[in-house]
Amino acid sequence: MPIGDVLPEISLTLGAVAVVLFASFVRQRQHHWAAVLALLAIGLGAGLTVAQWGGAPRLTFSGVWALDGVALASKLVVLGAGALVVAMSPEWMRTDRRHGEYYALVLFALLGVIMMASASDTMELVLGVLLSSVASYPLAAYHRGWAPALEAGMKYFLIGALTNALLTIGVVVLFGLTGSTGYPDIAQTLATDSDRLALTIATACVVLGLTFKLAAFPAHAWMPDVAQGSPVPAAAFLTVIPKVGAAVALARFVSLLPPDVAWRAIVASISVATMTLGNVAALRQTDVRRLLGWSSVSQSGYALMAIVVLGVSDQALPALVFFLASYATANLAAFAVVTHLRGRTALDDYRGLARHAPIAATILIVSLLSLVGIPPLVGFFGKLMLFRVTLDGGYAWLALVAAINTVVSLFYYLRIVAPMMFGNHRSAVHVLSGQWARATMAVAGVLLIVGGLGAEALSLFTESIRFAL
């Protein structure tokens, strides 16, 4: 068996086991060293992924595992984002008796997301979704003594149970139509003949199942509650990392479908509904974390634009991966600032922050402007690539809707920026004094700027990525 093809995943698995064993035999005050173990596992996984880069796109393990540019690029995005989440966690989690176990859950959730992005088999996709979900539910409700965390975890679990069931139903129907679970065989069978009504039902179920991990309409309702009620590092994880795997998994799935199946109309409708609902709902929020949650919903709508033109524009996949990377960097930078401020996110608490904590305020402003898409930040180039491929694919109306939504989003982001810059200082804000949080905040802020300045080189790096199938 080609064990070398999954060495990055093996490193994450062994890292999670090592973290569990370490946390079982050391005192709680030493559990922050579990974060170091997790970072080492993630770093090893990233190094092994880079070593796989440059090979010919192919399917391995009897065709169920993809080793192509999209899988490797998304894996690097997931691992980089996971490293930032782990790095911002120790000070936040240090008083929790289960501090060390937290990092094992993060590693298992990362593994599930990577499986989603690399799956070339419907059963492999289901396994990735379930592993990611099972490891993520306890992350959302990790602070068991706080009611908002329990409410967020319960809503996350219930919506996940429903959508995962729909995903499984779609996979079963698809197997009944094609007699196979492997993507190449499914594509070949669907290209010849199949029951179009049953295929439409299967497609709708799979798409709806993946909208849960994307936090896209109609399975988006968990996102604002999780963003507000979960531990801030866990909220940072759940608002960013599952999207990467789900978006790539959805792109792989729809690429199998024959042209006469109206999947583009379905995905385009979900895109419009998601970005519009997310932005309109964010306008009314008075809590920064909940606002970022609704913003995360809207960003999923933008990502779906690239999937709509998949197969029509040659640069749809590079645009999708680049946008996901730019969004992940900006959103994690914003949550790193919230972590640094010990989770205080009422808008009133941010008044005068630019004078009291200028570095934190600057990084938060830069991250919000990147989410809007203001040059020269990396978020601008991510959205620029999305708009370009959408126009090239003949969906000018979708690009227009996205442009209007981008203008709308500027208003609620400025609702955070204005009090920080011009309001009077509120003493309720206490900066968290911790090297981990400060370092993570600084690294994420630098990546936003450096990524923007080096966007051309990064786009050249991603423009050649393709599916193995």
C-alpha positions as CSV (number, residue, x, y, z in Angstrom):
1,M,0.0,0.0,0.0
2,P,1.3,3.5,-0.8
3,I,1.7,4.6,2.8
4,G,3.9,7.5,1.7
5,D,0.9,9.1,0.0
6,V,-0.8,9.7,3.4
7,L,2.2,10.5,5.6
8,P,0.9,14.1,6.4
9,E,-2.3,12.5,7.6
10,I,-0.5,9.9,9.6
11,S,1.6,12.7,11.3
12,L,-1.6,14.4,12.4
13,T,-3.1,11.1,13.8
14,L,0.1,10.2,15.7
15,G,0.3,13.8,16.9
16,A,-3.3,13.6,18.3
17,V,-2.5,10.3,20.0
18,A,0.7,11.8,21.5
19,V,-1.2,14.8,22.8
20,V,-3.8,12.6,24.5
21,L,-1.2,10.4,26.2
22,F,0.8,13.5,27.3
23,A,-2.3,15.2,28.7
24,S,-3.1,12.0,30.6
25,F,0.1,11.9,32.6
26,V,1.2,15.4,33.3
27,R,-0.2,18.1,35.6
28,Q,-2.6,20.7,34.3
29,R,-0.2,23.6,34.6
30,Q,2.0,21.8,32.0
31,H,-0.7,21.2,29.5
32,H,0.4,24.2,27.4
33,W,3.2,21.9,26.2
34,A,0.5,19.9,24.4
35,A,0.2,22.9,22.1
36,V,3.9,22.5,21.2
37,L,3.3,18.8,20.4
38,A,0.3,19.8,18.2
39,L,2.4,22.5,16.4
40,L,5.1,19.9,15.8
41,A,2.6,17.5,14.3
42,I,1.1,20.2,12.1
43,G,4.6,21.4,11.0
44,L,5.6,17.9,10.1
45,G,2.4,17.4,8.2
46,A,3.0,20.6,6.3
47,G,6.6,19.6,5.5
48,L,5.5,16.3,4.2
49,T,2.8,18.0,2.0
50,V,5.3,20.3,0.5
51,A,7.5,17.3,-0.3
52,Q,4.6,15.9,-2.3
53,W,4.2,19.1,-4.4
54,G,5.2,18.9,-8.0
55,G,4.1,15.3,-8.7
56,A,1.7,14.4,-11.4
57,P,-2.0,14.6,-10.3
58,R,-3.2,11.2,-9.5
59,L,-5.6,9.1,-7.4
60,T,-4.2,6.6,-4.9
61,F,-5.5,4.0,-2.5
62,S,-7.6,2.3,-5.2
63,G,-8.8,5.7,-6.4
64,V,-10.4,7.0,-3.1
65,W,-7.7,9.5,-2.3
66,A,-6.7,12.4,-4.5
67,L,-3.1,13.7,-4.7
68,D,-3.4,16.7,-6.9
69,G,-2.7,20.4,-6.8
70,V,-6.1,21.3,-5.2
71,A,-5.8,18.7,-2.5
72,L,-2.2,19.7,-1.6
73,A,-2.9,23.5,-1.7
74,S,-6.0,23.2,0.4
75,K,-4.1,20.9,2.8
76,L,-1.4,23.6,3.3
77,V,-4.1,26.2,3.9
78,V,-5.8,24.0,6.5
79,L,-2.6,23.2,8.3
80,G,-1.4,26.8,8.3
81,A,-4.8,27.9,9.7
82,G,-4.7,25.1,12.2
83,A,-1.3,26.2,13.4
84,L,-2.6,29.7,14.0
85,V,-5.6,28.4,16.0
86,V,-3.3,26.2,18.2
87,A,-1.0,29.1,18.8
88,M,-3.7,31.4,20.0
89,S,-5.2,28.8,22.4
90,P,-2.8,28.2,25.4
91,E,-3.6,31.4,27.4
92,W,-7.3,31.1,26.7
93,M,-7.5,27.4,27.7
94,R,-5.0,27.4,30.6
95,T,-7.7,27.3,33.3
96,D,-9.6,24.4,31.7
97,R,-9.0,21.1,33.3
98,R,-9.2,19.4,29.9
99,H,-6.7,21.8,28.3
100,G,-4.5,19.2,26.7
101,E,-7.3,17.2,25.2
102,Y,-8.4,20.3,23.3
103,Y,-5.4,20.1,21.0
104,A,-6.1,16.4,20.2
105,L,-9.6,17.4,19.1
106,V,-8.2,20.2,16.9
107,L,-5.8,17.7,15.2
108,F,-8.6,15.2,14.6
109,A,-10.8,18.0,13.2
110,L,-8.0,19.1,10.9
111,L,-7.7,15.5,9.7
112,G,-11.4,15.3,8.9
113,V,-11.2,18.5,6.9
114,I,-8.2,17.3,4.9
115,M,-10.1,14.1,4.2
116,M,-13.0,16.1,2.8
117,A,-10.7,18.0,0.5
118,S,-8.8,14.9,-0.7
119,A,-11.7,12.5,-1.0
120,S,-12.3,11.0,-4.5
121,D,-14.9,8.6,-3.2
122,T,-18.3,9.3,-1.7
123,M,-17.8,7.1,1.3
124,E,-14.4,8.8,1.9
125,L,-16.2,12.1,1.7
126,V,-18.8,11.0,4.3
127,L,-16.0,9.7,6.6
128,G,-14.2,13.1,6.3
129,V,-17.4,15.0,7.1
130,L,-18.3,12.8,10.1
131,L,-14.8,12.9,11.5
132,S,-14.6,16.7,11.2
133,S,-18.1,17.1,12.7
134,V,-17.5,14.7,15.6
135,A,-14.3,16.4,16.6
136,S,-15.8,19.9,16.2
137,Y,-19.0,19.5,18.3
138,P,-17.0,19.3,21.6
139,L,-14.9,22.2,20.5
140,A,-18.0,24.4,20.1
141,A,-19.2,23.5,23.7
142,Y,-15.8,23.1,25.3
143,H,-16.6,25.5,28.2
144,R,-19.3,23.3,29.7
145,G,-20.1,25.7,32.5
146,W,-21.1,28.6,30.2
147,A,-24.7,28.5,28.8
148,P,-23.9,30.3,25.5
149,A,-21.3,27.6,24.7
150,L,-23.7,24.8,25.4
151,E,-26.4,26.4,23.3
152,A,-24.0,26.9,20.4
153,G,-22.8,23.3,20.7
154,M,-26.3,22.0,20.7
155,K,-27.4,24.0,17.7
156,Y,-24.3,23.0,15.9
157,F,-24.9,19.3,16.7
158,L,-28.6,19.3,15.7
159,I,-28.1,21.1,12.4
160,G,-25.1,18.8,11.7
161,A,-27.1,15.7,12.4
162,L,-29.8,16.7,9.9
163,T,-27.4,17.8,7.1
164,N,-25.1,14.8,7.6
165,A,-28.1,12.5,7.2
166,L,-29.1,14.3,4.0
167,L,-25.5,13.9,2.7
168,T,-25.6,10.2,3.4
169,I,-29.0,9.9,1.7
170,G,-27.6,11.6,-1.4
171,V,-24.6,9.3,-1.4
172,V,-26.8,6.2,-1.1
173,V,-29.1,7.4,-4.0
174,L,-26.0,8.1,-6.1
175,F,-24.7,4.6,-5.4
176,G,-28.0,3.2,-6.4
177,L,-27.8,5.0,-9.7
178,T,-24.2,4.2,-10.6
179,G,-23.3,1.1,-8.6
180,S,-20.1,2.7,-7.4
181,T,-18.8,5.1,-4.8
182,G,-15.6,6.1,-6.7
183,Y,-15.6,9.4,-8.5
184,P,-14.1,8.2,-11.8
185,D,-16.7,5.4,-12.1
186,I,-19.6,7.7,-11.1
187,A,-18.5,10.3,-13.7
188,Q,-18.3,7.7,-16.4
189,T,-21.7,6.2,-15.6
190,L,-23.5,9.5,-15.3
191,A,-22.0,10.6,-18.7
192,T,-23.8,7.8,-20.4
193,D,-27.3,7.4,-18.9
194,S,-29.0,7.8,-15.6
195,D,-32.3,8.7,-14.0
196,R,-32.2,12.5,-14.0
197,L,-34.9,12.9,-11.3
198,A,-33.0,10.6,-8.9
199,L,-29.7,12.3,-9.8
200,T,-31.2,15.7,-9.1
201,I,-32.4,14.5,-5.7
202,A,-29.0,13.0,-4.9
203,T,-27.3,16.2,-6.0
204,A,-29.5,18.4,-3.9
205,C,-28.9,16.2,-0.8
206,V,-25.1,16.2,-1.2
207,V,-25.0,19.9,-1.8
208,L,-27.2,20.6,1.2
209,G,-25.1,18.3,3.3
210,L,-21.9,20.2,2.4
211,T,-23.6,23.6,3.0
212,F,-23.4,22.7,6.7
213,K,-19.6,22.6,6.7
214,L,-19.5,25.7,4.5
215,A,-22.0,27.6,6.8
216,A,-23.9,28.4,3.7
217,F,-27.7,28.9,3.3
218,P,-29.8,27.0,4.3
219,A,-27.6,25.2,6.9
220,H,-25.9,28.4,8.2
221,A,-27.9,29.1,11.4
222,W,-25.2,27.5,13.7
223,M,-22.5,29.9,12.6
224,P,-23.3,33.1,14.5
225,D,-24.1,31.2,17.7
226,V,-20.8,29.3,17.5
227,A,-18.8,32.4,16.7
228,Q,-20.3,34.2,19.8
229,G,-20.6,31.4,22.3
230,S,-17.7,29.0,21.7
231,P,-14.2,29.5,23.1
232,V,-12.6,32.1,20.9
233,P,-9.9,29.9,19.5
234,A,-12.5,27.2,18.7
235,A,-14.7,29.8,17.1
236,A,-11.8,30.9,15.0
237,F,-11.3,27.3,13.9
238,L,-15.0,26.6,13.1
239,T,-15.5,29.8,11.2
240,V,-12.6,29.2,8.9
241,I,-11.1,25.7,8.5
242,P,-14.2,23.5,7.7
243,K,-15.0,25.8,4.8
244,V,-11.8,24.9,3.0
245,G,-12.5,21.2,3.0
246,A,-16.2,21.6,2.2
247,A,-15.6,24.1,-0.7
248,V,-13.0,21.8,-2.3
249,A,-15.2,18.7,-1.7
250,L,-18.2,20.5,-3.3
251,A,-16.1,21.5,-6.3
252,R,-15.0,17.9,-6.8
253,F,-18.5,16.6,-6.6
254,V,-20.1,19.0,-9.0
255,S,-17.3,18.3,-11.5
256,L,-18.7,14.8,-11.9
257,L,-22.1,15.9,-12.9
258,P,-23.3,15.9,-16.6
259,P,-24.0,19.3,-18.1
260,D,-27.8,18.8,-18.3
261,V,-28.1,18.7,-14.5
262,A,-28.9,22.2,-13.2
263,W,-26.3,22.2,-10.5
264,R,-24.9,25.6,-11.5
265,A,-28.3,27.2,-10.9
266,I,-28.5,25.5,-7.5
267,V,-25.1,26.6,-6.4
268,A,-25.6,30.2,-7.8
269,S,-28.9,30.5,-5.9
270,I,-27.2,29.3,-2.7
271,S,-24.4,31.8,-3.3
272,V,-26.7,34.8,-3.7
273,A,-28.8,33.8,-0.7
274,T,-25.8,33.1,1.5
275,M,-23.9,36.3,0.8
276,T,-27.0,38.5,1.0
277,L,-28.4,37.0,4.2
278,G,-25.0,37.1,5.9
279,N,-24.4,40.7,5.1
280,V,-27.9,41.9,5.9
281,A,-27.9,40.1,9.2
282,A,-24.4,41.4,10.1
283,L,-25.7,45.0,9.8
284,R,-27.7,44.7,13.0
285,Q,-25.2,43.0,15.2
286,T,-23.7,44.7,18.3
287,D,-21.3,41.9,19.3
288,V,-18.1,41.7,17.3
289,R,-17.9,37.9,17.5
290,R,-21.5,37.4,16.3
291,L,-20.8,40.0,13.6
292,L,-17.8,38.0,12.5
293,G,-20.0,34.9,12.5
294,W,-22.5,36.5,10.0
295,S,-19.6,37.8,8.0
296,S,-18.3,34.2,7.8
297,V,-21.6,33.2,6.3
298,S,-21.4,35.9,3.7
299,Q,-17.8,34.9,2.8
300,S,-19.1,31.4,2.0
301,G,-21.4,32.9,-0.6
302,Y,-18.4,34.6,-2.3
303,A,-16.5,31.3,-2.3
304,L,-19.4,29.6,-4.1
305,M,-19.0,32.0,-7.0
306,A,-15.9,30.1,-8.1
307,I,-17.7,26.7,-7.9
308,V,-20.5,28.1,-10.1
309,V,-18.1,28.7,-13.0
310,L,-16.1,25.5,-12.5
311,G,-15.5,23.9,-15.9
312,V,-16.2,27.2,-17.7
313,S,-13.3,29.3,-16.4
314,D,-9.9,27.6,-16.4
315,Q,-8.9,29.7,-13.3
316,A,-11.9,28.8,-11.1
317,L,-10.0,26.4,-8.9
318,P,-7.0,28.6,-8.3
319,A,-9.4,31.5,-7.5
320,L,-11.3,29.3,-5.1
321,V,-8.1,28.2,-3.2
322,F,-6.6,31.7,-3.2
323,F,-9.8,33.3,-1.9
324,L,-10.1,30.6,0.9
325,A,-6.5,31.3,1.9
326,S,-7.0,35.0,2.0
327,Y,-10.2,34.7,3.9
328,A,-8.7,32.3,6.4
329,T,-5.8,34.7,7.1
330,A,-8.0,37.7,7.6
331,N,-10.6,36.0,9.8
332,L,-8.0,34.3,12.0
333,A,-6.3,37.7,12.5
334,A,-9.5,39.2,13.7
335,F,-10.1,36.3,16.1
336,A,-6.5,36.5,17.3
337,V,-7.2,40.1,18.3
338,V,-10.4,39.0,20.1
339,T,-8.4,36.3,21.9
340,H,-5.8,39.0,22.9
341,L,-8.7,41.0,24.4
342,R,-9.9,38.0,26.3
343,G,-13.1,37.6,24.3
344,R,-14.6,41.0,25.1
345,T,-16.6,41.8,21.9
346,A,-19.4,44.2,22.7
347,L,-19.0,47.2,20.3
348,D,-19.0,49.6,23.2
349,D,-16.0,47.9,24.6
350,Y,-14.0,48.8,21.5
351,R,-14.3,52.5,21.9
352,G,-10.9,54.2,22.0
353,L,-9.1,50.9,21.5
354,A,-6.7,52.5,19.0
355,R,-5.3,54.7,21.7
356,H,-5.3,52.0,24.5
357,A,-4.0,49.1,22.4
358,P,-2.8,50.5,19.0
359,I,-1.2,47.3,17.7
360,A,-4.2,45.2,18.4
361,A,-6.5,47.9,16.9
362,T,-4.3,48.2,13.8
363,I,-4.3,44.4,13.2
364,L,-8.1,44.2,13.7
365,I,-8.7,47.1,11.2
366,V,-6.3,45.5,8.7
367,S,-8.1,42.2,9.0
368,L,-11.6,43.8,8.5
369,L,-10.4,45.8,5.5
370,S,-9.0,42.6,4.0
371,L,-12.4,40.9,4.5
372,V,-14.0,43.7,2.6
373,G,-11.4,43.5,-0.1
374,I,-9.4,46.7,0.1
375,P,-6.1,46.9,-1.7
376,P,-3.2,46.2,-1.2
377,L,-4.3,43.6,1.4
378,V,-4.5,39.9,0.4
379,G,-8.3,39.9,0.7
380,F,-8.5,42.3,-2.3
381,F,-6.7,39.9,-4.6
382,G,-8.7,37.0,-3.4
383,K,-11.9,38.7,-4.3
384,L,-10.5,40.2,-7.5
385,M,-9.7,36.6,-8.7
386,L,-13.3,35.6,-7.8
387,F,-14.8,38.4,-9.7
388,R,-12.5,37.8,-12.7
389,V,-13.4,34.2,-13.1
390,T,-17.1,34.8,-12.5
391,L,-17.1,37.4,-15.3
392,D,-15.1,35.1,-17.6
393,G,-17.6,32.3,-16.9
394,G,-20.5,34.4,-18.2
395,Y,-22.1,35.1,-14.8
396,A,-21.9,38.9,-14.8
397,W,-25.1,39.1,-12.8
398,L,-23.6,37.1,-10.0
399,A,-20.6,39.3,-9.9
400,L,-22.9,42.3,-9.7
401,V,-24.7,40.9,-6.8
402,A,-21.4,40.1,-5.1
403,A,-20.2,43.7,-5.7
404,I,-23.3,45.1,-4.1
405,N,-22.9,42.8,-1.1
406,T,-19.3,43.9,-0.8
407,V,-20.4,47.5,-0.5
408,V,-23.0,46.6,2.1
409,S,-20.3,44.7,4.1
410,L,-18.2,47.9,4.3
411,F,-20.9,49.5,6.5
412,Y,-20.8,46.9,9.3
413,Y,-17.1,46.5,9.3
414,L,-16.8,50.3,9.7
415,R,-19.2,50.0,12.7
416,I,-16.2,48.3,14.4
417,V,-13.5,50.6,13.1
418,A,-15.1,53.9,13.8
419,P,-15.5,53.5,17.6
420,M,-11.9,52.2,17.9
421,M,-10.5,55.2,16.1
422,F,-12.7,58.0,17.4
423,G,-14.6,56.8,20.5
424,N,-13.6,57.4,24.1
425,H,-11.7,54.7,25.9
426,R,-13.7,52.1,27.8
427,S,-12.0,50.7,30.9
428,A,-13.9,47.4,30.5
429,V,-11.4,46.2,27.9
430,H,-8.5,44.3,29.5
431,V,-5.7,43.2,27.2
432,L,-4.7,39.5,27.7
433,S,-1.0,39.5,28.6
434,G,0.3,36.4,27.0
435,Q,3.1,35.7,24.5
436,W,1.2,33.1,22.6
437,A,-1.8,35.4,21.8
438,R,0.4,38.4,21.0
439,A,2.6,36.4,18.7
440,T,-0.3,34.8,16.9
441,M,-1.9,38.2,16.4
442,A,1.3,39.7,15.0
443,V,2.0,36.8,12.7
444,A,-1.6,36.9,11.3
445,G,-1.4,40.7,10.8
446,V,1.9,40.4,9.0
447,L,0.6,37.6,6.7
448,L,-2.3,39.9,5.6
449,I,0.1,42.6,4.4
450,V,2.9,40.3,3.1
451,G,0.3,38.1,1.3
452,G,-1.1,41.2,-0.4
453,L,2.3,42.5,-1.5
454,G,3.2,39.0,-2.8
455,A,-0.2,38.2,-4.2
456,E,1.0,38.1,-7.8
457,A,3.6,35.4,-7.0
458,L,1.1,33.5,-4.9
459,S,-1.4,33.6,-7.8
460,L,1.2,32.2,-10.2
461,F,1.9,29.5,-7.6
462,T,-1.8,28.4,-7.6
463,E,-2.9,29.0,-11.2
464,S,-1.7,25.6,-12.3
465,I,-3.6,23.5,-9.8
466,R,-6.0,21.0,-11.2
467,F,-8.1,18.0,-10.2
468,A,-6.7,14.6,-10.7
469,L,-10.0,13.5,-12.2
